[in-house]
Amino acid sequence: MRVLAFEDSYDIEALLSAGNVDTSQITLEQKWNSENAISVIQEFAPNVLLLDHFMPPMKGLEPLKALMLSVKNGELQRPEIIVGISSAGFANRAMLSAGADQAISKFNLATLDIWQKNGE
């Protein structure tokens, strides 16, 4: 599983490990800002995209909207799963409205069922 995370405050691999997610079968790339997000998504080609809402220089909502437009225009392949990760409920609802498949507090990230598919 290829996971690309845009998160500026917390180490995603550490959050997953603390939640007992086996990360040995995950190729995880974390970006600590949203600079060149679309290019990074295109280059890495993740199965799972994790987007923090509050992140510089653009909130996660902006790359998500740009991603969805690029997919619609046939310029980019959509990740299988897009997850909004914010500790603010309104931010996660905004991510869902913009096209994310799921949204969760980043501190509960390890509870998502997508990690059980790991290795299949």
N, C-alpha and C positions, 0 to 999 in steps of 0.2 A: 504494500500500500504506500503510495506517494502522498505525503501530506505537506502542504504549504501553509504556513501560519504567518499572518501579519499581526503581530502583537508587540507593543513597545514597552511593556512593564514587567511581564512575568515570563519565565522560561517555560515554554509549552511542554517540552520533554520532561521537565521536572514535575509539572502539574500532573501529567499522565502517569509518570512513575509513582508519584505519591498516591495516586488513585489505583495502584496495582494493575495498570495497563502494561502488558508485555510490549515494549517498544522495539524488541529485537527484529521484528519483521516489518518495521515501519521505516521508510526513508523520509526523514523529517527535515525540512528546511524552514528556518524561522527568519523572518525579516523584521527588524526592529523599527521600521518606518514604512510608510506607504509610497515612498518615492519609486517611480517607474513600475507601479504595481502591475499594469497590464503586460508590460514586457516580461516581467519576472514570472507571471502566471503562464504566459505563452512559452517561455523557455523551459520552465520546470515541469509543465504539464501534469499538475497534481490530480490524483483521484479525489482527494479531500482538500477543500480550501477553507481555512479558518480565518475569519476577519474580525478583528477588534473594531469597535465603533469609534472609540476615542483614541486616535493615533495621528501623529503628525506625518507629513504635512497635510494630508487629506484624511478626513474621517473615513472609516471603512465603508461607509455608505456610498461614497463617491466612486471608489474603484469597483464596487459591486455593480453600480448602475452602468459604469463604463464597460465592465465585463459583459453584462447582459446585452448591451447594445452591440458589442463586438460579436457576440454569439449570434444575435439576431441577424446581423449583416454578413454572417458566414466567415468572419475574419479570425475566429478563435473557437476552439472546442471547449465546451462547458465542462468544468469538473463534475464528476458524478454526484458529489455531495458538497454543498456550500453551507457552512455553519457560521452564523453570527455569534460572536463571543463577547458579551459585555456584562458588566455587573449591574447595568441599568436596564430595567424592563422596557422602558420606552425605546431605547436604542435597539434592543433585540426585536421589538415589534416592527420598527422601521426597516430593519434588515430583512425580516420575513416579507414585508410588503414589497420590497425592492427585488425579491427573487431568491433569497436564501431558502434552503430546504428546511433548516432547523435553526434554532437559536437557543442559547443557554448561557448561564453565568459561566465565565471562564473557570471559576473555582469548582464547578461541577462537570467540567469537560470530560473527565474520566468516566462519568456515568453513562455517556452516550452508547447506544448499542452498536454503533459503527465499529467500535474497537473489537467486538466479539467476532466480526467478519474477518479480522486480521489473520492472514495466513491462508485463507481459503483460495 
